[in-house]
């Protein structure tokens, strides 16, 4: 299915999944508004698209700001002569990590402001035009963490569980207007997510959870994950097929372990995760700290980066 004539908005498009998605939709003929809080990287994205004969327009958008969302909607409405969007890809978000006992509640609130409330606010802004035309596609980028809670990732996974619930409810509510709502659940992807985790790591210098810093080093391994294009391909599938794509992992092979986990008894799942948490922390500690003297200093270094 060609997307020629379709208008799309991709949030969080300055890098990673959002950037790859914007390019893929534009490559299929869509007119893409690529949004982020800063347009510095978006300008380079627009230039890359133009060099291929595609249309991407940078758009400043802070999903936590009602004024910014309203201004973006007004800009898109004016640019499309009041038409609005055919496709909305809610991708903006980040990961806050840390033990739930110690994590700062204001940081948790900000996590939900971006990953949940921002997503819903943007959706509310663009839904009316879709309903008037009785068609539209809304793609919410969740995570495999929206189906499986991660140790020391309670704030992040809780926000993604919320995205899953909002999406499932919205899908039911807008079905009478032929609006499709799809959830995409990326696994480990080679993006800047690991760097974002370090930036938002909430771990006290005197933490009661010293293994947390080592365990969370696994997010530094995201460079070994699938390329962002793997997620963009699933997004394209969701917006192109006539039959509604309700939920899909990206890459799609992640659906298998998630299905297995779903059918396991809760006690067994808990045991497996508990074992893997300790094993993973030990593995990354040994990789970076060959002796006990360096272990203490390295833990302190990571812990004070929050």
C-alpha positions as YAML, in Angstrom:
chain: A
units: angstrom
residues:
- id: 1
  name: UNK
  ca: [0.00, 0.00, 0.00]
- id: 2
  name: UNK
  ca: [1.40, 3.38, -1.01]
- id: 3
  name: UNK
  ca: [1.20, 6.15, 1.56]
- id: 4
  name: UNK
  ca: [1.14, 8.85, -1.11]
- id: 5
  name: UNK
  ca: [-1.14, 11.67, 0.02]
- id: 6
  name: UNK
  ca: [-1.13, 10.53, 3.65]
- id: 7
  name: UNK
  ca: [-0.10, 12.94, 6.40]
- id: 8
  name: UNK
  ca: [1.85, 11.55, 9.35]
- id: 9
  name: UNK
  ca: [3.23, 12.87, 12.63]
- id: 10
  name: UNK
  ca: [6.07, 11.03, 14.38]
- id: 11
  name: UNK
  ca: [6.99, 12.20, 17.88]
- id: 12
  name: UNK
  ca: [10.45, 11.66, 19.32]
- id: 13
  name: UNK
  ca: [11.82, 11.69, 15.79]
- id: 14
  name: UNK
  ca: [15.25, 13.20, 16.40]
- id: 15
  name: UNK
  ca: [16.97, 9.83, 16.77]
- id: 16
  name: UNK
  ca: [16.57, 6.07, 16.96]
- id: 17
  name: UNK
  ca: [13.16, 4.53, 16.34]
- id: 18
  name: UNK
  ca: [11.41, 7.82, 15.63]
- id: 19
  name: UNK
  ca: [13.99, 8.89, 13.08]
- id: 20
  name: UNK
  ca: [13.93, 5.54, 11.28]
- id: 21
  name: UNK
  ca: [10.12, 5.56, 11.26]
- id: 22
  name: UNK
  ca: [9.93, 9.08, 9.83]
- id: 23
  name: UNK
  ca: [12.29, 8.11, 7.00]
- id: 24
  name: UNK
  ca: [10.43, 4.90, 6.23]
- id: 25
  name: UNK
  ca: [7.01, 6.55, 6.10]
- id: 26
  name: UNK
  ca: [8.38, 9.37, 3.94]
- id: 27
  name: UNK
  ca: [10.02, 6.80, 1.67]
- id: 28
  name: UNK
  ca: [6.59, 5.25, 1.12]
- id: 29
  name: UNK
  ca: [5.19, 8.59, -0.02]
- id: 30
  name: UNK
  ca: [3.75, 10.07, 3.18]
- id: 31
  name: UNK
  ca: [4.12, 13.72, 4.08]
- id: 32
  name: UNK
  ca: [5.81, 13.42, 7.47]
- id: 33
  name: UNK
  ca: [5.99, 15.93, 10.30]
- id: 34
  name: UNK
  ca: [8.95, 14.84, 12.42]
- id: 35
  name: UNK
  ca: [8.65, 16.20, 15.94]
- id: 36
  name: UNK
  ca: [10.99, 16.61, 18.90]
- id: 37
  name: UNK
  ca: [11.73, 19.20, 21.58]
- id: 38
  name: UNK
  ca: [14.67, 20.51, 19.54]
- id: 39
  name: UNK
  ca: [14.82, 20.75, 15.76]
- id: 40
  name: UNK
  ca: [18.64, 20.65, 15.50]
- id: 41
  name: UNK
  ca: [18.77, 16.96, 14.55]
- id: 42
  name: UNK
  ca: [15.45, 17.18, 12.72]
- id: 43
  name: UNK
  ca: [16.86, 19.62, 10.19]
- id: 44
  name: UNK
  ca: [19.51, 17.07, 9.21]
- id: 45
  name: UNK
  ca: [16.75, 14.45, 8.97]
- id: 46
  name: UNK
  ca: [14.73, 16.69, 6.66]
- id: 47
  name: UNK
  ca: [17.80, 17.28, 4.47]
- id: 48
  name: UNK
  ca: [18.42, 13.52, 4.21]
- id: 49
  name: UNK
  ca: [14.81, 12.98, 3.19]
- id: 50
  name: UNK
  ca: [14.91, 15.78, 0.63]
- id: 51
  name: UNK
  ca: [18.03, 14.29, -0.95]
- id: 52
  name: UNK
  ca: [15.92, 11.19, -1.66]
- id: 53
  name: UNK
  ca: [12.95, 13.18, -2.93]
- id: 54
  name: UNK
  ca: [10.90, 12.59, 0.23]
- id: 55
  name: UNK
  ca: [8.99, 15.10, 2.35]
- id: 56
  name: UNK
  ca: [9.83, 15.49, 6.04]
- id: 57
  name: UNK
  ca: [9.09, 18.71, 7.87]
- id: 58
  name: UNK
  ca: [10.74, 19.40, 11.25]
- id: 59
  name: UNK
  ca: [8.34, 20.36, 14.02]
- id: 60
  name: UNK
  ca: [9.11, 21.55, 17.54]
- id: 61
  name: UNK
  ca: [6.99, 19.60, 20.02]
- id: 62
  name: UNK
  ca: [7.28, 19.00, 23.75]
- id: 63
  name: UNK
  ca: [4.68, 16.36, 24.60]
- id: 64
  name: UNK
  ca: [4.63, 17.48, 28.24]
- id: 65
  name: UNK
  ca: [3.52, 21.00, 27.30]
- id: 66
  name: UNK
  ca: [-0.13, 21.69, 26.45]
- id: 67
  name: UNK
  ca: [0.87, 24.93, 24.73]
- id: 68
  name: UNK
  ca: [3.48, 23.15, 22.60]
- id: 69
  name: UNK
  ca: [1.00, 20.44, 21.58]
- id: 70
  name: UNK
  ca: [-1.62, 23.04, 20.65]
- id: 71
  name: UNK
  ca: [0.92, 25.03, 18.62]
- id: 72
  name: UNK
  ca: [2.03, 21.89, 16.77]
- id: 73
  name: UNK
  ca: [-1.58, 20.97, 15.99]
- id: 74
  name: UNK
  ca: [-2.28, 24.48, 14.73]
- id: 75
  name: UNK
  ca: [0.81, 24.34, 12.53]
- id: 76
  name: UNK
  ca: [-0.17, 20.98, 11.01]
- id: 77
  name: UNK
  ca: [-3.75, 22.14, 10.47]
- id: 78
  name: UNK
  ca: [-2.57, 25.26, 8.66]
- id: 79
  name: UNK
  ca: [-0.01, 23.34, 6.61]
- id: 80
  name: UNK
  ca: [-2.63, 20.78, 5.51]
- id: 81
  name: UNK
  ca: [-5.49, 23.26, 4.94]
- id: 82
  name: UNK
  ca: [-7.36, 21.92, 7.96]
- id: 83
  name: UNK
  ca: [-6.99, 18.27, 6.99]
- id: 84
  name: UNK
  ca: [-4.90, 17.11, 9.95]
- id: 85
  name: UNK
  ca: [-3.36, 13.65, 10.23]
- id: 86
  name: UNK
  ca: [-3.92, 10.23, 8.73]
- id: 87
  name: UNK
  ca: [-1.19, 8.65, 10.84]
- id: 88
  name: UNK
  ca: [-0.02, 9.45, 14.37]
- id: 89
  name: UNK
  ca: [3.04, 7.64, 15.71]
- id: 90
  name: UNK
  ca: [3.43, 8.26, 19.45]
- id: 91
  name: UNK
  ca: [7.09, 7.43, 19.97]
- id: 92
  name: UNK
  ca: [8.39, 10.10, 22.37]
- id: 93
  name: UNK
  ca: [9.58, 8.67, 25.66]
- id: 94
  name: UNK
  ca: [12.54, 7.65, 27.81]
- id: 95
  name: UNK
  ca: [13.46, 5.16, 30.52]
- id: 96
  name: UNK
  ca: [13.78, 6.03, 34.22]
- id: 97
  name: UNK
  ca: [15.51, 3.29, 36.18]
- id: 98
  name: UNK
  ca: [16.19, 2.71, 39.86]
- id: 99
  name: UNK
  ca: [14.95, 0.75, 42.89]
- id: 100
  name: UNK
  ca: [11.35, 1.65, 43.70]
- id: 101
  name: UNK
  ca: [12.16, 2.16, 47.39]
- id: 102
  name: UNK
  ca: [14.62, 4.92, 46.60]
- id: 103
  name: UNK
  ca: [13.45, 6.44, 43.34]
- id: 104
  name: UNK
  ca: [12.41, 10.11, 43.47]
- id: 105
  name: UNK
  ca: [8.65, 10.47, 43.13]
- id: 106
  name: UNK
  ca: [8.95, 13.69, 41.14]
- id: 107
  name: UNK
  ca: [11.10, 11.80, 38.65]
- id: 108
  name: UNK
  ca: [8.43, 9.11, 38.42]
- id: 109
  name: UNK
  ca: [5.78, 11.75, 37.79]
- id: 110
  name: UNK
  ca: [7.91, 13.21, 34.99]
- id: 111
  name: UNK
  ca: [8.30, 9.72, 33.53]
- id: 112
  name: UNK
  ca: [4.53, 9.40, 33.32]
- id: 113
  name: UNK
  ca: [4.15, 12.99, 32.05]
- id: 114
  name: UNK
  ca: [6.26, 12.08, 29.02]
- id: 115
  name: UNK
  ca: [5.50, 8.41, 28.38]
- id: 116
  name: UNK
  ca: [1.79, 8.35, 29.29]
- id: 117
  name: UNK
  ca: [0.12, 11.73, 29.72]
- id: 118
  name: UNK
  ca: [2.05, 13.27, 26.83]
- id: 119
  name: UNK
  ca: [1.05, 10.40, 24.56]
- id: 120
  name: UNK
  ca: [-2.60, 10.78, 25.54]
- id: 121
  name: UNK
  ca: [-2.55, 14.58, 25.20]
- id: 122
  name: UNK
  ca: [-1.14, 14.40, 21.67]
- id: 123
  name: UNK
  ca: [-3.68, 11.75, 20.74]
- id: 124
  name: UNK
  ca: [-6.58, 13.82, 22.08]
- id: 125
  name: UNK
  ca: [-5.43, 16.76, 19.99]
- id: 126
  name: UNK
  ca: [-5.51, 14.90, 16.66]
- id: 127
  name: UNK
  ca: [-8.38, 12.44, 17.13]
- id: 128
  name: UNK
  ca: [-11.28, 14.80, 16.27]
- id: 129
  name: UNK
  ca: [-10.11, 15.28, 12.67]
- id: 130
  name: UNK
  ca: [-9.70, 11.53, 12.27]
- id: 131
  name: UNK
  ca: [-13.22, 10.96, 13.54]
- id: 132
  name: UNK
  ca: [-14.65, 13.54, 11.16]
- id: 133
  name: UNK
  ca: [-13.08, 11.69, 8.23]
- id: 134
  name: UNK
  ca: [-13.95, 8.32, 9.78]
- id: 135
  name: UNK
  ca: [-10.47, 6.91, 9.36]
- id: 136
  name: UNK
  ca: [-7.01, 7.11, 10.86]
- id: 137
  name: UNK
  ca: [-4.10, 5.12, 12.26]
- id: 138
  name: UNK
  ca: [-2.64, 5.63, 15.73]
- id: 139
  name: UNK
  ca: [0.57, 3.77, 16.52]
- id: 140
  name: UNK
  ca: [1.71, 3.76, 20.14]
- id: 141
  name: UNK
  ca: [5.30, 2.66, 20.70]
- id: 142
  name: UNK
  ca: [5.41, 0.68, 23.92]
- id: 143
  name: UNK
  ca: [8.10, -1.90, 24.81]
- id: 144
  name: UNK
  ca: [8.45, -5.54, 25.70]
- id: 145
  name: UNK
  ca: [8.64, -3.87, 29.13]
- id: 146
  name: UNK
  ca: [4.96, -3.11, 28.65]
- id: 147
  name: UNK
  ca: [4.29, -6.83, 28.97]
- id: 148
  name: UNK
  ca: [7.09, -7.89, 31.34]
- id: 149
  name: UNK
  ca: [8.19, -5.93, 34.40]
- id: 150
  name: UNK
  ca: [11.94, -5.33, 34.65]
- id: 151
  name: UNK
  ca: [13.95, -5.41, 37.86]
- id: 152
  name: UNK
  ca: [14.89, -1.83, 38.84]
- id: 153
  name: UNK
  ca: [12.76, -0.63, 35.91]
- id: 154
  name: UNK
  ca: [9.47, -0.26, 37.79]
- id: 155
  name: UNK
  ca: [8.83, 3.36, 36.82]
- id: 156
  name: UNK
  ca: [9.58, 2.77, 33.14]
- id: 157
  name: UNK
  ca: [7.70, -0.50, 32.79]
- id: 158
  name: UNK
  ca: [4.73, 0.87, 34.75]
- id: 159
  name: UNK
  ca: [4.49, 3.69, 32.21]
- id: 160
  name: UNK
  ca: [4.58, 1.20, 29.35]
- id: 161
  name: UNK
  ca: [1.99, -1.05, 31.01]
- id: 162
  name: UNK
  ca: [-0.16, 2.10, 31.14]
- id: 163
  name: UNK
  ca: [0.42, 2.74, 27.42]
- id: 164
  name: UNK
  ca: [-0.77, -0.79, 26.68]
- id: 165
  name: UNK
  ca: [-3.96, -0.30, 28.72]
- id: 166
  name: UNK
  ca: [-4.72, 3.11, 27.21]
- id: 167
  name: UNK
  ca: [-4.20, 1.71, 23.73]
- id: 168
  name: UNK
  ca: [-6.49, -1.28, 24.31]
- id: 169
  name: UNK
  ca: [-9.24, 0.98, 25.64]
- id: 170
  name: UNK
  ca: [-8.83, 3.60, 22.91]
- id: 171
  name: UNK
  ca: [-9.01, 0.90, 20.24]
- id: 172
  name: UNK
  ca: [-12.46, -0.09, 21.48]
- id: 173
  name: UNK
  ca: [-13.68, 3.49, 21.75]
- id: 174
  name: UNK
  ca: [-12.67, 4.68, 18.28]
- id: 175
  name: UNK
  ca: [-13.51, 1.51, 16.36]
- id: 176
  name: UNK
  ca: [-16.90, 2.91, 15.20]
- id: 177
  name: UNK
  ca: [-15.00, 5.57, 13.23]
- id: 178
  name: UNK
  ca: [-12.72, 3.06, 11.49]
- id: 179
  name: UNK
  ca: [-9.69, 4.30, 13.41]
- id: 180
  name: UNK
  ca: [-7.05, 1.67, 14.05]
- id: 181
  name: UNK
  ca: [-4.93, 1.69, 17.21]
- id: 182
  name: UNK
  ca: [-1.79, -0.43, 17.20]
- id: 183
  name: UNK
  ca: [0.79, -1.11, 19.89]
- id: 184
  name: UNK
  ca: [4.40, -1.79, 18.88]
- id: 185
  name: UNK
  ca: [6.62, -3.43, 21.49]
- id: 186
  name: UNK
  ca: [10.35, -3.08, 20.71]
- id: 187
  name: UNK
  ca: [12.86, -5.40, 22.32]
- id: 188
  name: UNK
  ca: [16.54, -4.38, 22.63]
- id: 189
  name: UNK
  ca: [17.19, -1.88, 19.84]
- id: 190
  name: UNK
  ca: [20.47, -0.18, 18.88]
- id: 191
  name: UNK
  ca: [19.45, 3.33, 19.88]
- id: 192
  name: UNK
  ca: [20.44, 5.96, 22.45]
- id: 193
  name: UNK
  ca: [18.20, 4.29, 25.05]
- id: 194
  name: UNK
  ca: [21.19, 3.10, 27.09]
- id: 195
  name: UNK
  ca: [22.54, 6.66, 27.25]
- id: 196
  name: UNK
  ca: [19.10, 7.91, 28.29]
- id: 197
  name: UNK
  ca: [18.99, 5.31, 31.06]
- id: 198
  name: UNK
  ca: [22.32, 6.61, 32.39]
- id: 199
  name: UNK
  ca: [21.04, 10.17, 32.26]
- id: 200
  name: UNK
  ca: [17.89, 9.29, 34.19]
- id: 201
  name: UNK
  ca: [19.34, 6.66, 36.53]
- id: 202
  name: UNK
  ca: [17.99, 7.40, 40.00]
- id: 203
  name: UNK
  ca: [20.33, 5.56, 42.35]
- id: 204
  name: UNK
  ca: [21.46, 6.93, 45.72]
- id: 205
  name: UNK
  ca: [25.22, 6.99, 46.50]
- id: 206
  name: UNK
  ca: [24.54, 4.95, 49.66]
- id: 207
  name: UNK
  ca: [21.94, 2.74, 47.99]
- id: 208
  name: UNK
  ca: [20.64, -0.36, 49.73]
- id: 209
  name: UNK
  ca: [20.61, -1.97, 46.26]
- id: 210
  name: UNK
  ca: [24.27, -2.05, 45.17]
- id: 211
  name: UNK
  ca: [23.55, -4.65, 42.48]
- id: 212
  name: UNK
  ca: [21.29, -2.21, 40.66]
- id: 213
  name: UNK
  ca: [24.15, -0.27, 39.06]
- id: 214
  name: UNK
  ca: [25.67, -3.46, 37.69]
- id: 215
  name: UNK
  ca: [22.37, -4.91, 36.55]
- id: 216
  name: UNK
  ca: [21.42, -1.74, 34.68]
- id: 217
  name: UNK
  ca: [24.65, -1.90, 32.71]
- id: 218
  name: UNK
  ca: [22.83, -4.33, 30.44]
- id: 219
  name: UNK
  ca: [21.22, -1.29, 28.83]
- id: 220
  name: UNK
  ca: [24.69, -0.24, 27.68]
- id: 221
  name: UNK
  ca: [24.55, -3.29, 25.43]
- id: 222
  name: UNK
  ca: [21.73, -1.83, 23.30]
- id: 223
  name: UNK
  ca: [24.28, -1.25, 20.52]
- id: 224
  name: UNK
  ca: [24.11, -5.01, 20.02]
- id: 225
  name: UNK
  ca: [20.34, -4.88, 19.55]
- id: 226
  name: UNK
  ca: [18.34, -4.84, 16.36]
- id: 227
  name: UNK
  ca: [18.55, -1.68, 14.21]
- id: 228
  name: UNK
  ca: [15.80, 0.95, 14.63]
- id: 229
  name: UNK
  ca: [14.68, 0.13, 11.09]
- id: 230
  name: UNK
  ca: [13.36, -3.19, 12.44]
- id: 231
  name: UNK
  ca: [10.79, -1.26, 14.48]
- id: 232
  name: UNK
  ca: [10.03, 1.13, 11.62]
- id: 233
  name: UNK
  ca: [9.16, -1.87, 9.42]
- id: 234
  name: UNK
  ca: [6.55, -3.03, 11.94]
- id: 235
  name: UNK
  ca: [5.12, 0.50, 12.15]
- id: 236
  name: UNK
  ca: [4.84, 0.55, 8.35]
- id: 237
  name: UNK
  ca: [3.05, -2.79, 8.49]
- id: 238
  name: UNK
  ca: [0.58, -1.37, 11.01]
- id: 239
  name: UNK
  ca: [-0.27, 1.66, 8.88]
- id: 240
  name: UNK
  ca: [-0.34, -0.18, 5.54]
- id: 241
  name: UNK
  ca: [-2.45, -3.28, 6.08]
- id: 242
  name: UNK
  ca: [-6.22, -3.11, 5.73]
- id: 243
  name: UNK
  ca: [-6.83, -5.37, 8.72]
- id: 244
  name: UNK
  ca: [-6.05, -3.72, 12.06]
- id: 245
  name: UNK
  ca: [-2.74, -4.73, 13.62]
- id: 246
  name: UNK
  ca: [-3.52, -4.77, 17.32]
- id: 247
  name: UNK
  ca: [-0.16, -5.58, 18.87]
- id: 248
  name: UNK
  ca: [3.25, -6.62, 17.56]
- id: 249
  name: UNK
  ca: [6.76, -6.99, 18.88]
- id: 250
  name: UNK
  ca: [9.74, -5.58, 17.04]
- id: 251
  name: UNK
  ca: [11.63, -7.52, 15.90]
- id: 252
  name: UNK
  ca: [8.71, -9.91, 15.62]
- id: 253
  name: UNK
  ca: [10.62, -12.89, 17.05]
- id: 254
  name: UNK
  ca: [10.23, -11.35, 20.53]
- id: 255
  name: UNK
  ca: [6.62, -12.51, 20.44]
- id: 256
  name: UNK
  ca: [7.74, -16.08, 21.16]
- id: 257
  name: UNK
  ca: [9.45, -15.55, 24.56]
- id: 258
  name: UNK
  ca: [6.68, -13.19, 25.64]
- id: 259
  name: UNK
  ca: [4.06, -15.83, 24.86]
- id: 260
  name: UNK
  ca: [6.04, -18.43, 26.79]
- id: 261
  name: UNK
  ca: [6.31, -16.14, 29.81]
- id: 262
  name: UNK
  ca: [2.58, -15.45, 29.71]
- id: 263
  name: UNK
  ca: [1.72, -19.12, 30.13]
- id: 264
  name: UNK
  ca: [4.28, -19.84, 32.87]
- id: 265
  name: UNK
  ca: [3.06, -19.88, 36.50]
- id: 266
  name: UNK
  ca: [3.72, -16.57, 38.25]
- id: 267
  name: UNK
  ca: [5.93, -18.24, 40.85]
- id: 268
  name: UNK
  ca: [8.15, -19.73, 38.14]
- id: 269
  name: UNK
  ca: [8.40, -16.41, 36.33]
- id: 270
  name: UNK
  ca: [9.41, -14.72, 39.59]
- id: 271
  name: UNK
  ca: [12.07, -17.36, 40.24]
- id: 272
  name: UNK
  ca: [13.52, -17.06, 36.74]
- id: 273
  name: UNK
  ca: [13.67, -13.27, 36.91]
- id: 274
  name: UNK
  ca: [15.21, -13.32, 40.37]
- id: 275
  name: UNK
  ca: [17.94, -15.67, 39.20]
- id: 276
  name: UNK
  ca: [18.62, -13.69, 36.04]
- id: 277
  name: UNK
  ca: [18.83, -10.39, 37.95]
- id: 278
  name: UNK
  ca: [21.66, -11.64, 40.13]
- id: 279
  name: UNK
  ca: [23.42, -13.46, 37.30]
- id: 280
  name: UNK
  ca: [23.29, -10.43, 35.02]
- id: 281
  name: UNK
  ca: [24.59, -8.07, 37.69]
- id: 282
  name: UNK
  ca: [27.48, -10.44, 38.42]
- id: 283
  name: UNK
  ca: [28.29, -10.78, 34.73]
- id: 284
  name: UNK
  ca: [28.57, -7.04, 34.10]
- id: 285
  name: UNK
  ca: [30.46, -6.52, 37.36]
- id: 286
  name: UNK
  ca: [33.05, -9.08, 36.29]
- id: 287
  name: UNK
  ca: [33.31, -7.55, 32.82]
- id: 288
  name: UNK
  ca: [34.20, -4.14, 34.17]
- id: 289
  name: UNK
  ca: [35.78, -4.88, 37.57]
- id: 290
  name: UNK
  ca: [38.27, -7.72, 37.63]
- id: 291
  name: UNK
  ca: [39.09, -7.22, 41.31]
- id: 292
  name: UNK
  ca: [37.22, -6.22, 44.43]
- id: 293
  name: UNK
  ca: [39.08, -2.96, 44.94]
- id: 294
  name: UNK
  ca: [37.88, -1.56, 41.62]
- id: 295
  name: UNK
  ca: [34.35, -2.84, 42.30]
- id: 296
  name: UNK
  ca: [33.70, -0.34, 45.04]
- id: 297
  name: UNK
  ca: [34.93, 2.67, 43.08]
- id: 298
  name: UNK
  ca: [33.03, 1.73, 39.93]
- id: 299
  name: UNK
  ca: [29.76, 1.27, 41.79]
- id: 300
  name: UNK
  ca: [30.14, 4.70, 43.34]
- id: 301
  name: UNK
  ca: [30.88, 6.26, 39.96]
- id: 302
  name: UNK
  ca: [27.75, 4.88, 38.33]
- id: 303
  name: UNK
  ca: [25.59, 5.61, 41.36]
- id: 304
  name: UNK
  ca: [26.48, 9.29, 41.39]
- id: 305
  name: UNK
  ca: [25.58, 9.86, 37.75]
- id: 306
  name: UNK
  ca: [21.86, 10.31, 38.52]
...
